[in-house]
Amino acid sequence: MTKCSKIALSLLLPALLIATPLFARGDLSLDQAVERARENTGGRVISAETKEKEGRRVHNIRILTNDGKVRRLRFDADTERRSNNRR
């Protein structure tokens, strides 16, 4: 490997490592979202479904909590994050 190639590689590799999370998309399954909802609340799952909202997959999960209340949780399947969007 030439000295020029080593320099180019040493500059390119860190740039790729930094940029990768910017382009990476998650793929949270409905089963994974249900498990996260259970872990977050400790309750029982009443229903779980996936819908498309504004071109994005959203997992909607209803949980019966230990104190008898129903909570609705939403997870964005692409970002794998919990969503507070009520739409």
Distance bins in CASP14 RR format, pairs under 12 A and 6 or more apart:
PFRMAT RR
TARGET T0000
AUTHOR 0000-0000-0000
RMODE 2
METHOD distances of the structure
MODEL  1
1 7 0 0 0 0 0 1 0 0 0 0 0
1 8 0 0 0 0 1 0 0 0 0 0 0
1 9 1 0 0 1 0 0 0 0 0 0 0
1 10 0 0 0 0 0 1 0 0 0 0 0
2 8 0 0 0 0 1 0 0 0 0 0 0
2 9 0 0 0 0 0 1 0 0 0 0 0
3 9 0 0 0 0 0 1 0 0 0 0 0
3 10 0 0 0 0 0 1 0 0 0 0 0
4 10 0 0 0 0 0 1 0 0 0 0 0
4 11 0 0 0 0 0 1 0 0 0 0 0
5 11 0 0 0 0 0 1 0 0 0 0 0
5 12 0 0 0 0 0 1 0 0 0 0 0
6 12 0 0 0 0 0 1 0 0 0 0 0
6 13 0 0 0 0 0 1 0 0 0 0 0
7 13 0 0 0 0 0 1 0 0 0 0 0
8 14 0 0 0 0 0 1 0 0 0 0 0
8 15 0 0 0 0 0 1 0 0 0 0 0
9 15 0 0 0 0 0 1 0 0 0 0 0
9 16 0 0 0 0 0 1 0 0 0 0 0
10 16 0 0 0 0 0 1 0 0 0 0 0
10 17 0 0 0 0 0 1 0 0 0 0 0
11 17 0 0 0 0 0 1 0 0 0 0 0
11 18 0 0 0 0 0 1 0 0 0 0 0
12 18 0 0 0 0 0 1 0 0 0 0 0
12 19 0 0 0 0 0 1 0 0 0 0 0
13 19 0 0 0 0 0 1 0 0 0 0 0
13 20 0 0 0 0 0 1 0 0 0 0 0
14 20 0 0 0 0 0 1 0 0 0 0 0
15 22 0 0 0 0 0 1 0 0 0 0 0
16 22 0 0 0 0 0 1 0 0 0 0 0
16 23 0 0 0 0 0 1 0 0 0 0 0
16 24 0 0 0 0 0 1 0 0 0 0 0
17 23 0 0 0 0 0 1 0 0 0 0 0
17 24 0 0 0 0 0 1 0 0 0 0 0
18 24 0 0 0 0 0 1 0 0 0 0 0
21 79 0 0 0 0 0 1 0 0 0 0 0
24 78 0 0 0 0 0 1 0 0 0 0 0
24 79 0 0 0 0 0 1 0 0 0 0 0
24 80 0 0 0 0 0 1 0 0 0 0 0
25 56 0 0 0 0 0 1 0 0 0 0 0
25 57 0 0 0 0 0 1 0 0 0 0 0
25 76 0 0 0 0 0 1 0 0 0 0 0
25 77 0 0 0 0 1 0 0 0 0 0 0
25 78 1 0 1 0 0 0 0 0 0 0 0
25 79 1 0 0 1 0 0 0 0 0 0 0
25 80 0 0 0 0 1 0 0 0 0 0 0
26 32 0 0 0 0 0 1 0 0 0 0 0
26 33 0 0 0 0 0 1 0 0 0 0 0
26 56 0 0 0 0 0 1 0 0 0 0 0
26 57 0 0 0 0 0 1 0 0 0 0 0
26 75 0 0 0 0 0 1 0 0 0 0 0
26 76 0 0 0 0 1 0 0 0 0 0 0
26 77 1 0 0 1 0 0 0 0 0 0 0
26 78 1 0 1 0 0 0 0 0 0 0 0
26 79 1 0 0 1 0 0 0 0 0 0 0
26 80 1 0 1 0 0 0 0 0 0 0 0
26 81 0 0 0 0 1 0 0 0 0 0 0
27 33 0 0 0 0 0 1 0 0 0 0 0
27 50 0 0 0 0 0 1 0 0 0 0 0
27 57 0 0 0 0 1 0 0 0 0 0 0
27 59 0 0 0 0 0 1 0 0 0 0 0
27 75 0 0 0 0 0 1 0 0 0 0 0
27 76 0 0 0 0 0 1 0 0 0 0 0
27 77 1 0 0 1 0 0 0 0 0 0 0
27 78 1 0 0 1 0 0 0 0 0 0 0
27 79 0 0 0 0 0 1 0 0 0 0 0
27 80 1 0 0 1 0 0 0 0 0 0 0
28 34 0 0 0 0 0 1 0 0 0 0 0
28 35 0 0 0 0 0 1 0 0 0 0 0
28 36 0 0 0 0 1 0 0 0 0 0 0
28 37 0 0 0 0 0 1 0 0 0 0 0
28 50 0 0 0 0 1 0 0 0 0 0 0
28 56 0 0 0 0 0 1 0 0 0 0 0
28 57 0 0 0 0 1 0 0 0 0 0 0
28 58 0 0 0 0 0 1 0 0 0 0 0
28 59 1 0 0 1 0 0 0 0 0 0 0
28 61 0 0 0 0 0 1 0 0 0 0 0
28 74 0 0 0 0 0 1 0 0 0 0 0
28 75 1 0 1 0 0 0 0 0 0 0 0
28 76 1 0 0 1 0 0 0 0 0 0 0
28 77 1 0 1 0 0 0 0 0 0 0 0
28 78 1 0 0 1 0 0 0 0 0 0 0
28 79 0 0 0 0 1 0 0 0 0 0 0
28 80 1 0 1 0 0 0 0 0 0 0 0
28 81 0 0 0 0 1 0 0 0 0 0 0
28 82 0 0 0 0 0 1 0 0 0 0 0
28 83 0 0 0 0 0 1 0 0 0 0 0
29 35 0 0 0 0 1 0 0 0 0 0 0
29 36 0 0 0 0 0 1 0 0 0 0 0
29 48 0 0 0 0 0 1 0 0 0 0 0
29 50 0 0 0 0 1 0 0 0 0 0 0
29 57 0 0 0 0 0 1 0 0 0 0 0
29 59 0 0 0 0 1 0 0 0 0 0 0
29 75 0 0 0 0 1 0 0 0 0 0 0
29 77 1 0 0 1 0 0 0 0 0 0 0
29 78 0 0 0 0 0 1 0 0 0 0 0
29 80 0 0 0 0 1 0 0 0 0 0 0
30 36 0 0 0 0 0 1 0 0 0 0 0
30 37 0 0 0 0 0 1 0 0 0 0 0
30 45 0 0 0 0 0 1 0 0 0 0 0
30 47 0 0 0 0 0 1 0 0 0 0 0
30 48 1 0 1 0 0 0 0 0 0 0 0
30 49 1 0 0 1 0 0 0 0 0 0 0
30 50 1 0 1 0 0 0 0 0 0 0 0
30 51 0 0 0 0 0 1 0 0 0 0 0
30 57 0 0 0 0 1 0 0 0 0 0 0
30 58 0 0 0 0 0 1 0 0 0 0 0
30 59 1 0 1 0 0 0 0 0 0 0 0
30 60 0 0 0 0 1 0 0 0 0 0 0
30 61 0 0 0 0 1 0 0 0 0 0 0
30 75 0 0 0 0 1 0 0 0 0 0 0
30 77 0 0 0 0 1 0 0 0 0 0 0
31 37 0 0 0 0 0 1 0 0 0 0 0
31 38 0 0 0 0 0 1 0 0 0 0 0
31 45 0 0 0 0 0 1 0 0 0 0 0
31 48 0 0 0 0 1 0 0 0 0 0 0
31 50 0 0 0 0 0 1 0 0 0 0 0
31 59 0 0 0 0 1 0 0 0 0 0 0
31 61 0 0 0 0 0 1 0 0 0 0 0
31 75 0 0 0 0 0 1 0 0 0 0 0
31 77 0 0 0 0 0 1 0 0 0 0 0
32 38 0 0 0 0 0 1 0 0 0 0 0
32 39 0 0 0 0 0 1 0 0 0 0 0
32 48 0 0 0 0 0 1 0 0 0 0 0
32 50 0 0 0 0 0 1 0 0 0 0 0
32 59 0 0 0 0 1 0 0 0 0 0 0
32 61 0 0 0 0 0 1 0 0 0 0 0
32 75 0 0 0 0 1 0 0 0 0 0 0
32 77 0 0 0 0 1 0 0 0 0 0 0
32 80 0 0 0 0 1 0 0 0 0 0 0
33 39 0 0 0 0 0 1 0 0 0 0 0
33 40 0 0 0 0 0 1 0 0 0 0 0
33 45 0 0 0 0 0 1 0 0 0 0 0
33 48 1 0 0 1 0 0 0 0 0 0 0
33 49 0 0 0 0 0 1 0 0 0 0 0
33 50 0 0 0 0 1 0 0 0 0 0 0
33 57 0 0 0 0 0 1 0 0 0 0 0
33 58 0 0 0 0 1 0 0 0 0 0 0
33 59 1 1 0 0 0 0 0 0 0 0 0
33 60 0 0 0 0 1 0 0 0 0 0 0
33 61 1 0 0 1 0 0 0 0 0 0 0
33 62 0 0 0 0 0 1 0 0 0 0 0
33 63 0 0 0 0 0 1 0 0 0 0 0
33 73 1 0 0 1 0 0 0 0 0 0 0
33 74 0 0 0 0 1 0 0 0 0 0 0
33 75 1 0 1 0 0 0 0 0 0 0 0
33 76 0 0 0 0 1 0 0 0 0 0 0
33 77 1 0 0 1 0 0 0 0 0 0 0
33 78 0 0 0 0 0 1 0 0 0 0 0
33 79 0 0 0 0 0 1 0 0 0 0 0
33 80 0 0 0 0 1 0 0 0 0 0 0
33 81 0 0 0 0 0 1 0 0 0 0 0
33 82 0 0 0 0 1 0 0 0 0 0 0
33 83 0 0 0 0 0 1 0 0 0 0 0
34 40 0 0 0 0 0 1 0 0 0 0 0
34 41 0 0 0 0 0 1 0 0 0 0 0
34 42 0 0 0 0 0 1 0 0 0 0 0
34 43 0 0 0 0 0 1 0 0 0 0 0
34 44 0 0 0 0 0 1 0 0 0 0 0
34 45 1 0 1 0 0 0 0 0 0 0 0
34 46 0 0 0 0 0 1 0 0 0 0 0
34 47 0 0 0 0 1 0 0 0 0 0 0
34 48 1 0 1 0 0 0 0 0 0 0 0
34 49 0 0 0 0 0 1 0 0 0 0 0
34 50 0 0 0 0 0 1 0 0 0 0 0
34 59 1 0 0 1 0 0 0 0 0 0 0
34 60 0 0 0 0 0 1 0 0 0 0 0
34 61 1 0 1 0 0 0 0 0 0 0 0
34 62 0 0 0 0 0 1 0 0 0 0 0
34 63 0 0 0 0 1 0 0 0 0 0 0
34 73 0 0 0 0 1 0 0 0 0 0 0
34 75 0 0 0 0 1 0 0 0 0 0 0
35 41 0 0 0 0 0 1 0 0 0 0 0
35 42 0 0 0 0 0 1 0 0 0 0 0
35 43 0 0 0 0 0 1 0 0 0 0 0
35 45 0 0 0 0 1 0 0 0 0 0 0
35 48 0 0 0 0 0 1 0 0 0 0 0
35 59 0 0 0 0 0 1 0 0 0 0 0
35 61 0 0 0 0 0 1 0 0 0 0 0
35 63 0 0 0 0 0 1 0 0 0 0 0
35 73 0 0 0 0 0 1 0 0 0 0 0
35 75 0 0 0 0 0 1 0 0 0 0 0
36 42 0 0 0 0 0 1 0 0 0 0 0
36 45 0 0 0 0 0 1 0 0 0 0 0
36 48 0 0 0 0 0 1 0 0 0 0 0
36 59 0 0 0 0 1 0 0 0 0 0 0
36 61 0 0 0 0 1 0 0 0 0 0 0
36 63 0 0 0 0 0 1 0 0 0 0 0
36 73 0 0 0 0 1 0 0 0 0 0 0
36 74 0 0 0 0 0 1 0 0 0 0 0
36 75 1 0 0 1 0 0 0 0 0 0 0
36 76 0 0 0 0 0 1 0 0 0 0 0
36 77 0 0 0 0 0 1 0 0 0 0 0
36 80 0 0 0 0 1 0 0 0 0 0 0
36 81 0 0 0 0 0 1 0 0 0 0 0
36 82 1 0 0 1 0 0 0 0 0 0 0
37 43 0 0 0 0 1 0 0 0 0 0 0
37 44 0 0 0 0 0 1 0 0 0 0 0
37 45 1 0 0 1 0 0 0 0 0 0 0
37 46 0 0 0 0 0 1 0 0 0 0 0
37 47 0 0 0 0 0 1 0 0 0 0 0
37 48 1 0 0 1 0 0 0 0 0 0 0
37 59 0 0 0 0 1 0 0 0 0 0 0
37 60 0 0 0 0 1 0 0 0 0 0 0
37 61 1 0 1 0 0 0 0 0 0 0 0
37 62 0 0 0 0 1 0 0 0 0 0 0
37 63 1 0 1 0 0 0 0 0 0 0 0
37 64 0 0 0 0 0 1 0 0 0 0 0
37 65 0 0 0 0 0 1 0 0 0 0 0
37 71 0 0 0 0 1 0 0 0 0 0 0
37 72 0 0 0 0 1 0 0 0 0 0 0
37 73 1 0 1 0 0 0 0 0 0 0 0
37 74 0 0 0 0 1 0 0 0 0 0 0
37 75 1 0 0 1 0 0 0 0 0 0 0
37 82 0 0 0 0 1 0 0 0 0 0 0
38 44 0 0 0 0 1 0 0 0 0 0 0
38 45 1 0 0 1 0 0 0 0 0 0 0
38 46 0 0 0 0 0 1 0 0 0 0 0
38 48 0 0 0 0 0 1 0 0 0 0 0
38 61 0 0 0 0 1 0 0 0 0 0 0
38 63 1 0 0 1 0 0 0 0 0 0 0
38 64 0 0 0 0 0 1 0 0 0 0 0
38 65 0 0 0 0 0 1 0 0 0 0 0
38 66 0 0 0 0 0 1 0 0 0 0 0
38 71 0 0 0 0 0 1 0 0 0 0 0
38 73 0 0 0 0 1 0 0 0 0 0 0
39 45 0 0 0 0 0 1 0 0 0 0 0
39 61 0 0 0 0 0 1 0 0 0 0 0
39 63 0 0 0 0 0 1 0 0 0 0 0
39 73 0 0 0 0 0 1 0 0 0 0 0
39 82 0 0 0 0 0 1 0 0 0 0 0
40 61 0 0 0 0 1 0 0 0 0 0 0
40 63 0 0 0 0 1 0 0 0 0 0 0
40 65 0 0 0 0 0 1 0 0 0 0 0
40 71 0 0 0 0 1 0 0 0 0 0 0
40 73 1 0 0 1 0 0 0 0 0 0 0
40 74 0 0 0 0 0 1 0 0 0 0 0
40 75 0 0 0 0 0 1 0 0 0 0 0
40 82 1 0 0 1 0 0 0 0 0 0 0
41 61 0 0 0 0 1 0 0 0 0 0 0
41 62 0 0 0 0 0 1 0 0 0 0 0
41 63 1 0 1 0 0 0 0 0 0 0 0
41 64 0 0 0 0 1 0 0 0 0 0 0
41 65 1 0 1 0 0 0 0 0 0 0 0
41 66 0 0 0 0 1 0 0 0 0 0 0
41 67 0 0 0 0 0 1 0 0 0 0 0
41 68 0 0 0 0 0 1 0 0 0 0 0
41 69 0 0 0 0 1 0 0 0 0 0 0
41 70 0 0 0 0 0 1 0 0 0 0 0
41 71 1 0 1 0 0 0 0 0 0 0 0
41 72 0 0 0 0 0 1 0 0 0 0 0
41 73 1 0 0 1 0 0 0 0 0 0 0
41 82 0 0 0 0 0 1 0 0 0 0 0
42 63 1 0 0 1 0 0 0 0 0 0 0
42 64 0 0 0 0 1 0 0 0 0 0 0
42 65 1 0 0 1 0 0 0 0 0 0 0
42 66 1 0 0 1 0 0 0 0 0 0 0
42 67 0 0 0 0 0 1 0 0 0 0 0
42 68 0 0 0 0 0 1 0 0 0 0 0
42 71 0 0 0 0 0 1 0 0 0 0 0
42 73 0 0 0 0 0 1 0 0 0 0 0
43 61 0 0 0 0 0 1 0 0 0 0 0
43 62 0 0 0 0 0 1 0 0 0 0 0
43 63 1 0 1 0 0 0 0 0 0 0 0
43 64 1 0 0 1 0 0 0 0 0 0 0
43 65 1 0 1 0 0 0 0 0 0 0 0
43 66 1 0 1 0 0 0 0 0 0 0 0
43 67 0 0 0 0 1 0 0 0 0 0 0
43 68 0 0 0 0 1 0 0 0 0 0 0
43 69 0 0 0 0 1 0 0 0 0 0 0
43 70 0 0 0 0 0 1 0 0 0 0 0
43 71 0 0 0 0 1 0 0 0 0 0 0
43 73 0 0 0 0 0 1 0 0 0 0 0
44 61 0 0 0 0 0 1 0 0 0 0 0
44 62 0 0 0 0 1 0 0 0 0 0 0
44 63 1 0 0 1 0 0 0 0 0 0 0
44 64 1 0 1 0 0 0 0 0 0 0 0
44 65 0 0 0 0 1 0 0 0 0 0 0
44 66 0 0 0 0 1 0 0 0 0 0 0
44 68 0 0 0 0 1 0 0 0 0 0 0
44 69 0 0 0 0 0 1 0 0 0 0 0
44 70 0 0 0 0 0 1 0 0 0 0 0
44 71 0 0 0 0 0 1 0 0 0 0 0
45 59 0 0 0 0 0 1 0 0 0 0 0
45 60 0 0 0 0 0 1 0 0 0 0 0
45 61 1 0 0 1 0 0 0 0 0 0 0
45 62 1 0 0 1 0 0 0 0 0 0 0
45 63 1 0 1 0 0 0 0 0 0 0 0
45 64 1 0 0 1 0 0 0 0 0 0 0
45 65 0 0 0 0 0 1 0 0 0 0 0
45 70 0 0 0 0 0 1 0 0 0 0 0
45 71 0 0 0 0 0 1 0 0 0 0 0
45 72 0 0 0 0 0 1 0 0 0 0 0
45 73 0 0 0 0 1 0 0 0 0 0 0
46 60 0 0 0 0 0 1 0 0 0 0 0
46 61 0 0 0 0 1 0 0 0 0 0 0
46 62 1 0 1 0 0 0 0 0 0 0 0
46 63 1 0 0 1 0 0 0 0 0 0 0
46 64 1 0 1 0 0 0 0 0 0 0 0
46 65 0 0 0 0 0 1 0 0 0 0 0
46 68 0 0 0 0 0 1 0 0 0 0 0
46 69 0 0 0 0 0 1 0 0 0 0 0
46 70 1 0 0 1 0 0 0 0 0 0 0
46 71 0 0 0 0 1 0 0 0 0 0 0
46 72 0 0 0 0 1 0 0 0 0 0 0
46 73 0 0 0 0 0 1 0 0 0 0 0
47 59 0 0 0 0 0 1 0 0 0 0 0
47 60 1 0 0 1 0 0 0 0 0 0 0
47 61 1 0 0 1 0 0 0 0 0 0 0
47 62 1 0 1 0 0 0 0 0 0 0 0
47 63 0 0 0 0 1 0 0 0 0 0 0
47 64 0 0 0 0 0 1 0 0 0 0 0
47 70 0 0 0 0 1 0 0 0 0 0 0
47 71 0 0 0 0 0 1 0 0 0 0 0
47 72 0 0 0 0 1 0 0 0 0 0 0
47 73 0 0 0 0 0 1 0 0 0 0 0
48 58 0 0 0 0 0 1 0 0 0 0 0
48 59 1 0 0 1 0 0 0 0 0 0 0
48 60 1 0 0 1 0 0 0 0 0 0 0
48 61 1 0 1 0 0 0 0 0 0 0 0
48 62 1 0 0 1 0 0 0 0 0 0 0
48 63 0 0 0 0 1 0 0 0 0 0 0
48 72 0 0 0 0 0 1 0 0 0 0 0
48 73 0 0 0 0 1 0 0 0 0 0 0
48 74 0 0 0 0 0 1 0 0 0 0 0
48 75 0 0 0 0 1 0 0 0 0 0 0
49 57 0 0 0 0 0 1 0 0 0 0 0
49 58 0 0 0 0 1 0 0 0 0 0 0
49 59 1 0 0 1 0 0 0 0 0 0 0
49 60 1 0 1 0 0 0 0 0 0 0 0
49 61 0 0 0 0 1 0 0 0 0 0 0
49 62 0 0 0 0 1 0 0 0 0 0 0
49 72 0 0 0 0 0 1 0 0 0 0 0
49 73 0 0 0 0 0 1 0 0 0 0 0
49 74 0 0 0 0 0 1 0 0 0 0 0
49 75 0 0 0 0 0 1 0 0 0 0 0
49 77 0 0 0 0 0 1 0 0 0 0 0
50 56 0 0 0 0 0 1 0 0 0 0 0
50 57 1 0 1 0 0 0 0 0 0 0 0
50 58 1 0 0 1 0 0 0 0 0 0 0
50 59 1 0 1 0 0 0 0 0 0 0 0
50 60 1 0 0 1 0 0 0 0 0 0 0
50 61 0 0 0 0 1 0 0 0 0 0 0
50 74 0 0 0 0 0 1 0 0 0 0 0
50 75 0 0 0 0 1 0 0 0 0 0 0
50 76 0 0 0 0 0 1 0 0 0 0 0
50 77 1 0 0 1 0 0 0 0 0 0 0
50 78 0 0 0 0 0 1 0 0 0 0 0
51 57 1 0 0 1 0 0 0 0 0 0 0
51 58 1 0 1 0 0 0 0 0 0 0 0
51 59 0 0 0 0 1 0 0 0 0 0 0
51 60 1 0 0 1 0 0 0 0 0 0 0
51 61 0 0 0 0 0 1 0 0 0 0 0
51 74 0 0 0 0 1 0 0 0 0 0 0
51 75 0 0 0 0 0 1 0 0 0 0 0
51 76 0 0 0 0 0 1 0 0 0 0 0
51 77 0 0 0 0 0 1 0 0 0 0 0
51 83 0 0 0 0 0 1 0 0 0 0 0
51 85 0 0 0 0 0 1 0 0 0 0 0
51 87 0 0 0 0 0 1 0 0 0 0 0
52 58 1 0 0 1 0 0 0 0 0 0 0
52 59 0 0 0 0 0 1 0 0 0 0 0
52 60 0 0 0 0 0 1 0 0 0 0 0
52 76 0 0 0 0 0 1 0 0 0 0 0
52 77 0 0 0 0 1 0 0 0 0 0 0
52 78 0 0 0 0 0 1 0 0 0 0 0
52 87 0 0 0 0 0 1 0 0 0 0 0
53 59 0 0 0 0 0 1 0 0 0 0 0
53 60 0 0 0 0 1 0 0 0 0 0 0
53 74 0 0 0 0 1 0 0 0 0 0 0
53 75 0 0 0 0 0 1 0 0 0 0 0
53 76 0 0 0 0 1 0 0 0 0 0 0
53 77 0 0 0 0 0 1 0 0 0 0 0
53 78 0 0 0 0 0 1 0 0 0 0 0
53 83 0 0 0 0 1 0 0 0 0 0 0
53 85 1 0 0 1 0 0 0 0 0 0 0
53 86 0 0 0 0 0 1 0 0 0 0 0
53 87 1 0 0 1 0 0 0 0 0 0 0
54 76 0 0 0 0 0 1 0 0 0 0 0
54 78 0 0 0 0 0 1 0 0 0 0 0
54 83 0 0 0 0 0 1 0 0 0 0 0
54 85 0 0 0 0 1 0 0 0 0 0 0
54 87 0 0 0 0 1 0 0 0 0 0 0
55 76 0 0 0 0 0 1 0 0 0 0 0
55 77 0 0 0 0 0 1 0 0 0 0 0
55 78 0 0 0 0 1 0 0 0 0 0 0
56 74 0 0 0 0 0 1 0 0 0 0 0
56 75 0 0 0 0 0 1 0 0 0 0 0
56 76 1 0 0 1 0 0 0 0 0 0 0
56 77 1 0 0 1 0 0 0 0 0 0 0
56 78 1 0 1 0 0 0 0 0 0 0 0
56 79 0 0 0 0 1 0 0 0 0 0 0
56 80 0 0 0 0 0 1 0 0 0 0 0
56 81 0 0 0 0 0 1 0 0 0 0 0
56 83 0 0 0 0 1 0 0 0 0 0 0
56 85 0 0 0 0 1 0 0 0 0 0 0
56 87 0 0 0 0 0 1 0 0 0 0 0
57 74 0 0 0 0 0 1 0 0 0 0 0
57 75 0 0 0 0 1 0 0 0 0 0 0
57 76 1 0 0 1 0 0 0 0 0 0 0
57 77 1 1 0 0 0 0 0 0 0 0 0
57 78 1 0 0 1 0 0 0 0 0 0 0
57 79 0 0 0 0 0 1 0 0 0 0 0
57 80 0 0 0 0 0 1 0 0 0 0 0
57 83 0 0 0 0 0 1 0 0 0 0 0
58 72 0 0 0 0 0 1 0 0 0 0 0
58 73 0 0 0 0 0 1 0 0 0 0 0
58 74 1 0 1 0 0 0 0 0 0 0 0
58 75 1 0 0 1 0 0 0 0 0 0 0
58 76 1 0 1 0 0 0 0 0 0 0 0
58 77 1 0 0 1 0 0 0 0 0 0 0
58 78 0 0 0 0 1 0 0 0 0 0 0
58 79 0 0 0 0 0 1 0 0 0 0 0
58 80 0 0 0 0 0 1 0 0 0 0 0
58 81 0 0 0 0 0 1 0 0 0 0 0
58 82 0 0 0 0 0 1 0 0 0 0 0
58 83 1 0 0 1 0 0 0 0 0 0 0
58 84 0 0 0 0 0 1 0 0 0 0 0
58 85 1 0 0 1 0 0 0 0 0 0 0
58 86 0 0 0 0 0 1 0 0 0 0 0
58 87 0 0 0 0 1 0 0 0 0 0 0
59 72 0 0 0 0 0 1 0 0 0 0 0
59 73 0 0 0 0 1 0 0 0 0 0 0
59 74 1 0 0 1 0 0 0 0 0 0 0
59 75 1 0 1 0 0 0 0 0 0 0 0
59 76 0 0 0 0 1 0 0 0 0 0 0
59 77 1 0 1 0 0 0 0 0 0 0 0
59 78 0 0 0 0 0 1 0 0 0 0 0
59 79 0 0 0 0 0 1 0 0 0 0 0
59 80 0 0 0 0 0 1 0 0 0 0 0
59 81 0 0 0 0 0 1 0 0 0 0 0
59 82 0 0 0 0 1 0 0 0 0 0 0
59 83 0 0 0 0 1 0 0 0 0 0 0
60 71 0 0 0 0 0 1 0 0 0 0 0
60 72 1 0 0 1 0 0 0 0 0 0 0
60 73 1 0 0 1 0 0 0 0 0 0 0
60 74 1 0 1 0 0 0 0 0 0 0 0
60 75 0 0 0 0 1 0 0 0 0 0 0
60 76 0 0 0 0 0 1 0 0 0 0 0
60 77 0 0 0 0 0 1 0 0 0 0 0
60 82 0 0 0 0 0 1 0 0 0 0 0
60 83 0 0 0 0 1 0 0 0 0 0 0
60 85 0 0 0 0 0 1 0 0 0 0 0
60 86 0 0 0 0 0 1 0 0 0 0 0
60 87 0 0 0 0 0 1 0 0 0 0 0
61 70 0 0 0 0 0 1 0 0 0 0 0
61 71 0 0 0 0 1 0 0 0 0 0 0
61 72 1 0 0 1 0 0 0 0 0 0 0
61 73 1 0 1 0 0 0 0 0 0 0 0
61 74 1 0 0 1 0 0 0 0 0 0 0
61 75 1 0 0 1 0 0 0 0 0 0 0
61 77 0 0 0 0 0 1 0 0 0 0 0
61 82 0 0 0 0 0 1 0 0 0 0 0
61 83 0 0 0 0 0 1 0 0 0 0 0
62 69 0 0 0 0 0 1 0 0 0 0 0
62 70 1 0 1 0 0 0 0 0 0 0 0
62 71 1 0 0 1 0 0 0 0 0 0 0
62 72 1 0 1 0 0 0 0 0 0 0 0
62 73 1 0 0 1 0 0 0 0 0 0 0
62 74 0 0 0 0 0 1 0 0 0 0 0
63 69 0 0 0 0 1 0 0 0 0 0 0
63 70 1 0 0 1 0 0 0 0 0 0 0
63 71 1 0 1 0 0 0 0 0 0 0 0
63 72 1 0 0 1 0 0 0 0 0 0 0
63 73 1 0 0 1 0 0 0 0 0 0 0
63 74 0 0 0 0 0 1 0 0 0 0 0
64 70 1 0 1 0 0 0 0 0 0 0 0
64 71 0 0 0 0 1 0 0 0 0 0 0
64 72 0 0 0 0 0 1 0 0 0 0 0
65 71 1 0 1 0 0 0 0 0 0 0 0
65 72 0 0 0 0 0 1 0 0 0 0 0
65 73 0 0 0 0 0 1 0 0 0 0 0
71 82 0 0 0 0 0 1 0 0 0 0 0
72 82 0 0 0 0 0 1 0 0 0 0 0
72 83 0 0 0 0 0 1 0 0 0 0 0
72 84 0 0 0 0 0 1 0 0 0 0 0
72 85 0 0 0 0 0 1 0 0 0 0 0
72 86 0 0 0 0 1 0 0 0 0 0 0
73 81 0 0 0 0 0 1 0 0 0 0 0
73 82 1 0 0 1 0 0 0 0 0 0 0
73 83 0 0 0 0 1 0 0 0 0 0 0
73 84 0 0 0 0 1 0 0 0 0 0 0
73 85 0 0 0 0 0 1 0 0 0 0 0
73 86 0 0 0 0 0 1 0 0 0 0 0
74 81 0 0 0 0 1 0 0 0 0 0 0
74 82 1 0 0 1 0 0 0 0 0 0 0
74 83 1 0 1 0 0 0 0 0 0 0 0
74 84 1 0 0 1 0 0 0 0 0 0 0
74 85 1 0 0 1 0 0 0 0 0 0 0
74 86 0 0 0 0 1 0 0 0 0 0 0
74 87 0 0 0 0 1 0 0 0 0 0 0
75 81 1 0 0 1 0 0 0 0 0 0 0
75 82 1 0 1 0 0 0 0 0 0 0 0
75 83 1 0 0 1 0 0 0 0 0 0 0
75 84 0 0 0 0 0 1 0 0 0 0 0
75 85 0 0 0 0 0 1 0 0 0 0 0
76 82 1 0 0 1 0 0 0 0 0 0 0
76 83 1 0 1 0 0 0 0 0 0 0 0
76 84 0 0 0 0 0 1 0 0 0 0 0
76 85 0 0 0 0 1 0 0 0 0 0 0
77 83 0 0 0 0 1 0 0 0 0 0 0
79 85 0 0 0 0 0 1 0 0 0 0 0
END
